[in-house]
């Protein structure tokens, strides 16, 4: 695919040629005209009077029309004579020009993603500033939609690192987004940073109430209740399972590797939430980390308010009828006590902790 000139819309706007070198215009209004035509005049032409009113309203009519003609000449000079089709009354943009919104659509991570058209409201008069503000809102809505779709796709395919990376970008664009906050809290909980995860969710709840006048989703509230009550095991060490308080003083620890296994479990969980029944057997020799994987996975699922019950088949209970079932019922009661609003159920595998399989 041949390279094309590109327009940077995220952050301070600028134009780059096919080799990635910055292209400079004589005035900022000439670059503003290019951006305006790129975003608004690809399918339908814009009236010359409208362009003049947006960019040169402070100049006499004759001088403003001359400035518009000069700007169109500069655009043709830098991008080619056929990029603009202009009649006496209208202007249409037909050039091959990419922009960094394409990088968001393709899963890349552009800088300044939360500030489209930065500073452009000061390049011309009041009407142009109003256009910049409305266009910025439109671009941010478009970015939010793309990132949300990419976050869901990453969940469905079990790409854990992509989930966290997309969630971070989505949080920068929309710090009130429930899905982004849950994914970022999940990262903290899964690494054992319970205090950081709880602080993040509490801050999100407070900001939602004070800045938006609403409470976050029931899933976010249920997530906070579960971890504040300390009803789940520490995802790395497995300790303090029965504590009445969350292990806020536990130092964060790192769970490395096992990305394919975690991805497979995440993909299965997504299928379960879509209404399918799935089972999974986790096999391996003693000490390889089967229980650690399950703890990290169930902690991750619990962050999204999926009821999880991690039950260990202890050696001491092998002669006790229904020992594992009794443990399951006890955990189910404790985890669901006061939390009846969840619609989905996921039961973790009843995996012997010391079985060599």
Steps between C-alpha positions, in 0.01 A plus 500: 500500500648837397560760768273801521533838668354491850318747717556501875174583673574368849695759694625812318395460133768470233556361150765245399611397152538144369842471667373613838654848481306796636337726241471867594241751380548875485214557749310288748173581323625321188555182704164560668336512157660166406372340821154649450481371143634157599238453771202672340535517120582150381151387397325835464658833395504793739390850390782753467297748704486254788879447493560874493258554789674233710861601440513863381193663653718785634609605148312690226318272256735560208813445708348191666422339163855574386635334818286194428635479143857530631437223753359270231805574283733402788309175560525406131867593497581267789263209429439512125287698261214248504442484878252788494215550253389860531231684310403864530258413783614170659808300604533119508797306641592181312861442605652176629583599854515279809470613861592364841140402571584206273766390750234476772285287270797273430582446866799733527564734791539862383616769739264774620202276428280692743565843344397516132564830318694638796514880500313540171219697662742797510590494130205708377183666625211399721309296240810299414560437872144366528565270203820374665320421826217309330744315274718407799197352676413305185855363468511400867168317465640319197818404690298379801291277275806352329686436826192344660461265204870411514477436874208261445682325215811456715282351776339257258835380367662480843778751423561618856777749420289657223206534743713698744662713230165592338349563845779746581436694179124495554546627856709792368221593259210425736600475869133429587485182289399202717657235276836681493504544879415134559777385266757725670381392845525139383866555412573628851304226675661230287848621594407496868468879532163485674542844657566660160206322340259600777622862490445513124142367524413725796632805311295401195182469705557840667575676169196345333271628776653849529578577136227308318232484768461123464627180651717266292368164385386234745798288391748766615327534837492122543872482417583747776283319755670167432852625537425728796360198682817303422312186396744388229848358519803709429560429130873427541547349845153355552502621863239674715209333328280511811600842625222747568721784375673546165879445510575867448852470642605217271786605273413471129657194339551413139333215314703440186462262210199276435358753256366229261332313786346817642387603152328165450318529834395858420362391162301220666361745757385730220313206343339423835381859539353470150277216618711190430597230750871416512729281712877504510760261647831648612775237504867498596755361752516609865623854559473619141247770593154358428349651814674836438348520152155423637533757777607771255223407260223489763625831642481648151147365447385625841618851410238493224237387755484146364423279805802271543545215744851360531477170690803288592471122535726448802666169570358506853146500364525197272311278746239765586188470283430812293782696666566703184128561448466622856791739446341622177166570669673687781693720258195556284304620801777736615564647154134552414389627841355844438593482132192352329498715187743298289344319209794284383658209685839340448630213711877451501621144445519281811872450465702289748780726623756220535387253238768418246285538191 
